[in-house]
């Protein structure tokens, strides 16, 4: 398998694992800015490639 393709697939696999851990987060956390003048957690996750 092409090295870049393999790295990309591993990256998406890890990203999916991280997102799955957010299923039990509170609405307050979900709507929290990740930094001043930045997106919320929900907005960041919403922009990930399905």
N, CA, C and O atoms as a Tripos MOL2 file, in Angstrom:
@<TRIPOS>MOLECULE
protein
  200   199    50     0     0
PROTEIN
NO_CHARGES

@<TRIPOS>ATOM
      1 N           0.8630   -1.1800    0.0000 N.3       1 UNK1
      2 CA          0.0000    0.0000    0.0000 C.3       1 UNK1
      3 C           0.9020    1.2330    0.0000 C.2       1 UNK1
      4 O           1.9520    1.2490    0.6430 O.2       1 UNK1
      5 N           0.4870    2.2390   -0.7130 N.am      2 UNK2
      6 CA          1.2060    3.5090   -0.7590 C.3       2 UNK2
      7 C           1.3370    4.0700    0.6610 C.2       2 UNK2
      8 O           0.3630    4.0780    1.4150 O.2       2 UNK2
      9 N           2.5300    4.5350    1.0280 N.am      3 UNK3
     10 CA          2.8040    5.0370    2.3800 C.3       3 UNK3
     11 C           1.8660    6.1860    2.7600 C.2       3 UNK3
     12 O           1.3570    6.2110    3.8800 O.2       3 UNK3
     13 N           1.6290    7.1250    1.8620 N.am      4 UNK4
     14 CA          0.7360    8.2480    2.1610 C.3       4 UNK4
     15 C          -0.6930    7.7890    2.3970 C.2       4 UNK4
     16 O          -1.3770    8.2980    3.2840 O.2       4 UNK4
     17 N          -1.1380    6.8320    1.6070 N.am      5 UNK5
     18 CA         -2.4920    6.2980    1.7730 C.3       5 UNK5
     19 C          -2.6070    5.6090    3.1250 C.2       5 UNK5
     20 O          -3.5920    5.8010    3.8390 O.2       5 UNK5
     21 N          -1.6250    4.8210    3.4750 N.am      6 UNK6
     22 CA         -1.6290    4.1060    4.7480 C.3       6 UNK6
     23 C          -1.6510    5.0930    5.9280 C.2       6 UNK6
     24 O          -2.4000    4.9030    6.8870 O.2       6 UNK6
     25 N          -0.8370    6.1330    5.8500 N.am      7 UNK7
     26 CA         -0.8090    7.1460    6.9110 C.3       7 UNK7
     27 C          -2.1510    7.8570    7.0330 C.2       7 UNK7
     28 O          -2.6130    8.1230    8.1430 O.2       7 UNK7
     29 N          -2.7700    8.1620    5.9170 N.am      8 UNK8
     30 CA         -4.0660    8.8230    5.9240 C.3       8 UNK8
     31 C          -5.1350    7.9350    6.5550 C.2       8 UNK8
     32 O          -5.9420    8.4040    7.3580 O.2       8 UNK8
     33 N          -5.1410    6.6740    6.1980 N.am      9 UNK9
     34 CA         -6.1130    5.7390    6.7740 C.3       9 UNK9
     35 C          -5.9210    5.5960    8.2780 C.2       9 UNK9
     36 O          -6.8970    5.5320    9.0250 O.2       9 UNK9
     37 N          -4.6920    5.5470    8.7210 N.am     10 UNK10
     38 CA         -4.4090    5.4590   10.1590 C.3      10 UNK10
     39 C          -4.8870    6.7280   10.8560 C.2      10 UNK10
     40 O          -5.4700    6.6660   11.9390 O.2      10 UNK10
     41 N          -4.6410    7.8680   10.2370 N.am     11 UNK11
     42 CA         -5.0890    9.1460   10.8000 C.3      11 UNK11
     43 C          -6.6120    9.1640   10.9710 C.2      11 UNK11
     44 O          -7.1080    9.5420   12.0330 O.2      11 UNK11
     45 N          -7.3500    8.7630    9.9440 N.am     12 UNK12
     46 CA         -8.8120    8.7480   10.0280 C.3      12 UNK12
     47 C          -9.3070    7.7450   11.0590 C.2      12 UNK12
     48 O         -10.3020    7.9930   11.7400 O.2      12 UNK12
     49 N          -8.6240    6.6240   11.1750 N.am     13 UNK13
     50 CA         -9.0000    5.6290   12.1770 C.3      13 UNK13
     51 C          -8.8500    6.2170   13.5810 C.2      13 UNK13
     52 O          -9.7340    6.0420   14.4200 O.2      13 UNK13
     53 N          -7.7630    6.8980   13.8400 N.am     14 UNK14
     54 CA         -7.5500    7.5200   15.1470 C.3      14 UNK14
     55 C          -8.5670    8.6420   15.3830 C.2      14 UNK14
     56 O          -9.0670    8.7980   16.4970 O.2      14 UNK14
     57 N          -8.8670    9.4070   14.3630 N.am     15 UNK15
     58 CA         -9.8450   10.4890   14.4830 C.3      15 UNK15
     59 C         -11.2130    9.9300   14.8580 C.2      15 UNK15
     60 O         -11.9130   10.5010   15.6950 O.2      15 UNK15
     61 N         -11.5880    8.8330   14.2510 N.am     16 UNK16
     62 CA        -12.8670    8.1930   14.5550 C.3      16 UNK16
     63 C         -12.9110    7.7500   16.0080 C.2      16 UNK16
     64 O         -13.9320    7.9110   16.6770 O.2      16 UNK16
     65 N         -11.8090    7.1930   16.5010 N.am     17 UNK17
     66 CA        -11.7410    6.7630   17.9000 C.3      17 UNK17
     67 C         -11.9310    7.9480   18.8450 C.2      17 UNK17
     68 O         -12.6260    7.8350   19.8550 O.2      17 UNK17
     69 N         -11.3210    9.0680   18.5220 N.am     18 UNK18
     70 CA        -11.4460   10.2680   19.3560 C.3      18 UNK18
     71 C         -12.8830   10.7700   19.3630 C.2      18 UNK18
     72 O         -13.4140   11.1060   20.4210 O.2      18 UNK18
     73 N         -13.5100   10.8250   18.2110 N.am     19 UNK19
     74 CA        -14.8870   11.3140   18.1110 C.3      19 UNK19
     75 C         -15.8380   10.3970   18.8820 C.2      19 UNK19
     76 O         -16.7640   10.8810   19.5340 O.2      19 UNK19
     77 N         -15.6260    9.1010   18.8170 N.am     20 UNK20
     78 CA        -16.4810    8.1610   19.5610 C.3      20 UNK20
     79 C         -16.4300    8.4220   21.0590 C.2      20 UNK20
     80 O         -17.4210    8.1980   21.7540 O.2      20 UNK20
     81 N         -15.3030    8.8900   21.5670 N.am     21 UNK21
     82 CA        -15.1610    9.1730   22.9970 C.3      21 UNK21
     83 C         -15.9740   10.3990   23.4180 C.2      21 UNK21
     84 O         -16.1890   10.6120   24.6120 O.2      21 UNK21
     85 N         -16.4210   11.1980   22.4660 N.am     22 UNK22
     86 CA        -17.1790   12.4070   22.7790 C.3      22 UNK22
     87 C         -18.6760   12.1560   22.9450 C.2      22 UNK22
     88 O         -19.4220   13.0810   23.2670 O.2      22 UNK22
     89 N         -19.1190   10.9390   22.7320 N.am     23 UNK23
     90 CA        -20.5480   10.6390   22.7550 C.3      23 UNK23
     91 C         -21.1980   10.9770   24.0970 C.2      23 UNK23
     92 O         -22.3760   11.3340   24.1300 O.2      23 UNK23
     93 N         -20.4690   10.8740   25.1880 N.am     24 UNK24
     94 CA        -21.0510   11.1320   26.5050 C.3      24 UNK24
     95 C         -20.7180   12.5080   27.0640 C.2      24 UNK24
     96 O         -20.9270   12.7560   28.2520 O.2      24 UNK24
     97 N         -20.2050   13.4030   26.2350 N.am     25 UNK25
     98 CA        -19.8690   14.7390   26.7230 C.3      25 UNK25
     99 C         -21.1310   15.5630   26.9380 C.2      25 UNK25
    100 O         -22.1570   15.3470   26.2940 O.2      25 UNK25
    101 N         -21.0270   16.4980   27.8480 N.am     26 UNK26
    102 CA        -22.1740   17.3620   28.1480 C.3      26 UNK26
    103 C         -22.4010   18.3570   27.0110 C.2      26 UNK26
    104 O         -21.5080   18.6310   26.2090 O.2      26 UNK26
    105 N         -23.6080   18.8820   26.9660 N.am     27 UNK27
    106 CA        -23.9320   19.9020   25.9650 C.3      27 UNK27
    107 C         -23.0620   21.1400   26.1810 C.2      27 UNK27
    108 O         -22.6370   21.7910   25.2270 O.2      27 UNK27
    109 N         -22.8070   21.4500   27.4440 N.am     28 UNK28
    110 CA        -21.9580   22.6120   27.7600 C.3      28 UNK28
    111 C         -20.5520   22.4480   27.1710 C.2      28 UNK28
    112 O         -20.0200   23.3750   26.5600 O.2      28 UNK28
    113 N         -19.9580   21.2730   27.3580 N.am     29 UNK29
    114 CA        -18.6310   21.0230   26.7920 C.3      29 UNK29
    115 C         -18.6790   21.0580   25.2680 C.2      29 UNK29
    116 O         -17.8040   21.6370   24.6250 O.2      29 UNK29
    117 N         -19.6990   20.4410   24.7040 N.am     30 UNK30
    118 CA        -19.8750   20.3540   23.2480 C.3      30 UNK30
    119 C         -19.8950   21.7390   22.6100 C.2      30 UNK30
    120 O         -19.4230   21.9210   21.4880 O.2      30 UNK30
    121 N         -20.4540   22.7270   23.3440 N.am     31 UNK31
    122 CA        -20.5910   24.0950   22.8320 C.3      31 UNK31
    123 C         -19.4740   25.0350   23.3250 C.2      31 UNK31
    124 O         -19.5690   26.2510   23.1620 O.2      31 UNK31
    125 N         -18.4250   24.4670   23.9230 N.am     32 UNK32
    126 CA        -17.3110   25.2600   24.4380 C.3      32 UNK32
    127 C         -16.3270   25.5850   23.3170 C.2      32 UNK32
    128 O         -16.0050   24.7350   22.4870 O.2      32 UNK32
    129 N         -15.8570   26.8360   23.3100 N.am     33 UNK33
    130 CA        -14.8340   27.2250   22.3450 C.3      33 UNK33
    131 C         -13.5370   26.4770   22.6610 C.2      33 UNK33
    132 O         -13.1900   26.2980   23.8290 O.2      33 UNK33
    133 N         -12.8260   26.0430   21.6230 N.am     34 UNK34
    134 CA        -11.5710   25.3300   21.8600 C.3      34 UNK34
    135 C         -10.4560   26.3030   22.2500 C.2      34 UNK34
    136 O          -9.4550   25.8900   22.8340 O.2      34 UNK34
    137 N         -10.6180   27.5820   21.9350 N.am     35 UNK35
    138 CA         -9.7120   28.6550   22.3230 C.3      35 UNK35
    139 C         -10.4460   29.9660   22.0580 C.2      35 UNK35
    140 O         -11.4650   29.9850   21.3690 O.2      35 UNK35
    141 N          -9.9270   31.0520   22.6050 N.am     36 UNK36
    142 CA        -10.5570   32.3520   22.4110 C.3      36 UNK36
    143 C         -10.6780   32.6480   20.9110 C.2      36 UNK36
    144 O          -9.7160   32.5150   20.1560 O.2      36 UNK36
    145 N         -11.8670   33.0450   20.5090 N.am     37 UNK37
    146 CA        -12.1560   33.3920   19.1110 C.3      37 UNK37
    147 C         -11.9910   32.2140   18.1430 C.2      37 UNK37
    148 O         -11.7330   32.4180   16.9570 O.2      37 UNK37
    149 N         -12.1360   31.0010   18.6400 N.am     38 UNK38
    150 CA        -12.0520   29.7990   17.7990 C.3      38 UNK38
    151 C         -13.3970   29.0880   17.7930 C.2      38 UNK38
    152 O         -14.3370   29.5140   18.4650 O.2      38 UNK38
    153 N         -13.4810   28.0090   17.0350 N.am     39 UNK39
    154 CA        -14.7130   27.2320   16.9400 C.3      39 UNK39
    155 C         -14.9860   26.4620   18.2260 C.2      39 UNK39
    156 O         -14.1120   26.2850   19.0740 O.2      39 UNK39
    157 N         -16.2420   26.0090   18.3370 N.am     40 UNK40
    158 CA        -16.6120   25.1200   19.4420 C.3      40 UNK40
    159 C         -16.2000   23.6990   19.0830 C.2      40 UNK40
    160 O         -15.8720   23.4040   17.9340 O.2      40 UNK40
    161 N         -16.2230   22.8290   20.0810 N.am     41 UNK41
    162 CA        -15.9320   21.4170   19.8400 C.3      41 UNK41
    163 C         -16.8790   20.8750   18.7650 C.2      41 UNK41
    164 O         -16.4470   20.1770   17.8480 O.2      41 UNK41
    165 N         -18.1620   21.1960   18.8820 N.am     42 UNK42
    166 CA        -19.1570   20.7260   17.9070 C.3      42 UNK42
    167 C         -18.8370   21.1840   16.4930 C.2      42 UNK42
    168 O         -18.9830   20.4140   15.5440 O.2      42 UNK42
    169 N         -18.4050   22.4220   16.3430 N.am     43 UNK43
    170 CA        -18.0910   22.9480   15.0210 C.3      43 UNK43
    171 C         -16.8760   22.2470   14.4090 C.2      43 UNK43
    172 O         -16.8490   21.9550   13.2140 O.2      43 UNK43
    173 N         -15.8820   21.9860   15.2430 N.am     44 UNK44
    174 CA        -14.6840   21.2770   14.7410 C.3      44 UNK44
    175 C         -15.0650   19.8890   14.2650 C.2      44 UNK44
    176 O         -14.6990   19.4900   13.1600 O.2      44 UNK44
    177 N         -15.7980   19.1460   15.0860 N.am     45 UNK45
    178 CA        -16.2060   17.7900   14.7300 C.3      45 UNK45
    179 C         -17.0990   17.8080   13.4960 C.2      45 UNK45
    180 O         -17.0020   16.9290   12.6400 O.2      45 UNK45
    181 N         -17.9610   18.8020   13.4080 N.am     46 UNK46
    182 CA        -18.8690   18.9230   12.2620 C.3      46 UNK46
    183 C         -18.1660   19.1440   10.9340 C.2      46 UNK46
    184 O         -18.7430   18.8960    9.8760 O.2      46 UNK46
    185 N         -16.9360   19.6060   10.9800 N.am     47 UNK47
    186 CA        -16.2040   19.8580    9.7500 C.3      47 UNK47
    187 C         -15.2410   18.7300    9.3670 C.2      47 UNK47
    188 O         -14.5150   18.8400    8.3790 O.2      47 UNK47
    189 N         -15.2360   17.6620   10.1400 N.am     48 UNK48
    190 CA        -14.4210   16.5060    9.7710 C.3      48 UNK48
    191 C         -15.0570   15.7990    8.5720 C.2      48 UNK48
    192 O         -16.2790   15.7830    8.4270 O.2      48 UNK48
    193 N         -14.2380   15.2310    7.7400 N.am     49 UNK49
    194 CA        -14.7380   14.4810    6.5950 C.3      49 UNK49
    195 C         -15.4150   13.2030    7.0970 C.2      49 UNK49
    196 O         -14.8270   12.4410    7.8640 O.2      49 UNK49
    197 N         -16.6530   12.9770    6.6600 N.am     50 UNK50
    198 CA        -17.3450   11.7540    7.1020 C.3      50 UNK50
    199 C         -16.6040   10.4990    6.6710 C.2      50 UNK50
    200 O         -17.0490    9.3890    6.9610 O.2      50 UNK50
@<TRIPOS>BOND
     1     1     2 1
     2     2     3 1
     3     3     4 2
     4     3     5 am
     5     5     6 1
     6     6     7 1
     7     7     8 2
     8     7     9 am
     9     9    10 1
    10    10    11 1
    11    11    12 2
    12    11    13 am
    13    13    14 1
    14    14    15 1
    15    15    16 2
    16    15    17 am
    17    17    18 1
    18    18    19 1
    19    19    20 2
    20    19    21 am
    21    21    22 1
    22    22    23 1
    23    23    24 2
    24    23    25 am
    25    25    26 1
    26    26    27 1
    27    27    28 2
    28    27    29 am
    29    29    30 1
    30    30    31 1
    31    31    32 2
    32    31    33 am
    33    33    34 1
    34    34    35 1
    35    35    36 2
    36    35    37 am
    37    37    38 1
    38    38    39 1
    39    39    40 2
    40    39    41 am
    41    41    42 1
    42    42    43 1
    43    43    44 2
    44    43    45 am
    45    45    46 1
    46    46    47 1
    47    47    48 2
    48    47    49 am
    49    49    50 1
    50    50    51 1
    51    51    52 2
    52    51    53 am
    53    53    54 1
    54    54    55 1
    55    55    56 2
    56    55    57 am
    57    57    58 1
    58    58    59 1
    59    59    60 2
    60    59    61 am
    61    61    62 1
    62    62    63 1
    63    63    64 2
    64    63    65 am
    65    65    66 1
    66    66    67 1
    67    67    68 2
    68    67    69 am
    69    69    70 1
    70    70    71 1
    71    71    72 2
    72    71    73 am
    73    73    74 1
    74    74    75 1
    75    75    76 2
    76    75    77 am
    77    77    78 1
    78    78    79 1
    79    79    80 2
    80    79    81 am
    81    81    82 1
    82    82    83 1
    83    83    84 2
    84    83    85 am
    85    85    86 1
    86    86    87 1
    87    87    88 2
    88    87    89 am
    89    89    90 1
    90    90    91 1
    91    91    92 2
    92    91    93 am
    93    93    94 1
    94    94    95 1
    95    95    96 2
    96    95    97 am
    97    97    98 1
    98    98    99 1
    99    99   100 2
   100    99   101 am
   101   101   102 1
   102   102   103 1
   103   103   104 2
   104   103   105 am
   105   105   106 1
   106   106   107 1
   107   107   108 2
   108   107   109 am
   109   109   110 1
   110   110   111 1
   111   111   112 2
   112   111   113 am
   113   113   114 1
   114   114   115 1
   115   115   116 2
   116   115   117 am
   117   117   118 1
   118   118   119 1
   119   119   120 2
   120   119   121 am
   121   121   122 1
   122   122   123 1
   123   123   124 2
   124   123   125 am
   125   125   126 1
   126   126   127 1
   127   127   128 2
   128   127   129 am
   129   129   130 1
   130   130   131 1
   131   131   132 2
   132   131   133 am
   133   133   134 1
   134   134   135 1
   135   135   136 2
   136   135   137 am
   137   137   138 1
   138   138   139 1
   139   139   140 2
   140   139   141 am
   141   141   142 1
   142   142   143 1
   143   143   144 2
   144   143   145 am
   145   145   146 1
   146   146   147 1
   147   147   148 2
   148   147   149 am
   149   149   150 1
   150   150   151 1
   151   151   152 2
   152   151   153 am
   153   153   154 1
   154   154   155 1
   155   155   156 2
   156   155   157 am
   157   157   158 1
   158   158   159 1
   159   159   160 2
   160   159   161 am
   161   161   162 1
   162   162   163 1
   163   163   164 2
   164   163   165 am
   165   165   166 1
   166   166   167 1
   167   167   168 2
   168   167   169 am
   169   169   170 1
   170   170   171 1
   171   171   172 2
   172   171   173 am
   173   173   174 1
   174   174   175 1
   175   175   176 2
   176   175   177 am
   177   177   178 1
   178   178   179 1
   179   179   180 2
   180   179   181 am
   181   181   182 1
   182   182   183 1
   183   183   184 2
   184   183   185 am
   185   185   186 1
   186   186   187 1
   187   187   188 2
   188   187   189 am
   189   189   190 1
   190   190   191 1
   191   191   192 2
   192   191   193 am
   193   193   194 1
   194   194   195 1
   195   195   196 2
   196   195   197 am
   197   197   198 1
   198   198   199 1
   199   199   200 2
@<TRIPOS>SUBSTRUCTURE
     1 UNK1         2 RESIDUE 1 A UNK
     2 UNK2         6 RESIDUE 1 A UNK
     3 UNK3        10 RESIDUE 1 A UNK
     4 UNK4        14 RESIDUE 1 A UNK
     5 UNK5        18 RESIDUE 1 A UNK
     6 UNK6        22 RESIDUE 1 A UNK
     7 UNK7        26 RESIDUE 1 A UNK
     8 UNK8        30 RESIDUE 1 A UNK
     9 UNK9        34 RESIDUE 1 A UNK
    10 UNK10       38 RESIDUE 1 A UNK
    11 UNK11       42 RESIDUE 1 A UNK
    12 UNK12       46 RESIDUE 1 A UNK
    13 UNK13       50 RESIDUE 1 A UNK
    14 UNK14       54 RESIDUE 1 A UNK
    15 UNK15       58 RESIDUE 1 A UNK
    16 UNK16       62 RESIDUE 1 A UNK
    17 UNK17       66 RESIDUE 1 A UNK
    18 UNK18       70 RESIDUE 1 A UNK
    19 UNK19       74 RESIDUE 1 A UNK
    20 UNK20       78 RESIDUE 1 A UNK
    21 UNK21       82 RESIDUE 1 A UNK
    22 UNK22       86 RESIDUE 1 A UNK
    23 UNK23       90 RESIDUE 1 A UNK
    24 UNK24       94 RESIDUE 1 A UNK
    25 UNK25       98 RESIDUE 1 A UNK
    26 UNK26      102 RESIDUE 1 A UNK
    27 UNK27      106 RESIDUE 1 A UNK
    28 UNK28      110 RESIDUE 1 A UNK
    29 UNK29      114 RESIDUE 1 A UNK
    30 UNK30      118 RESIDUE 1 A UNK
    31 UNK31      122 RESIDUE 1 A UNK
    32 UNK32      126 RESIDUE 1 A UNK
    33 UNK33      130 RESIDUE 1 A UNK
    34 UNK34      134 RESIDUE 1 A UNK
    35 UNK35      138 RESIDUE 1 A UNK
    36 UNK36      142 RESIDUE 1 A UNK
    37 UNK37      146 RESIDUE 1 A UNK
    38 UNK38      150 RESIDUE 1 A UNK
    39 UNK39      154 RESIDUE 1 A UNK
    40 UNK40      158 RESIDUE 1 A UNK
    41 UNK41      162 RESIDUE 1 A UNK
    42 UNK42      166 RESIDUE 1 A UNK
    43 UNK43      170 RESIDUE 1 A UNK
    44 UNK44      174 RESIDUE 1 A UNK
    45 UNK45      178 RESIDUE 1 A UNK
    46 UNK46      182 RESIDUE 1 A UNK
    47 UNK47      186 RESIDUE 1 A UNK
    48 UNK48      190 RESIDUE 1 A UNK
    49 UNK49      194 RESIDUE 1 A UNK
    50 UNK50      198 RESIDUE 1 A UNK
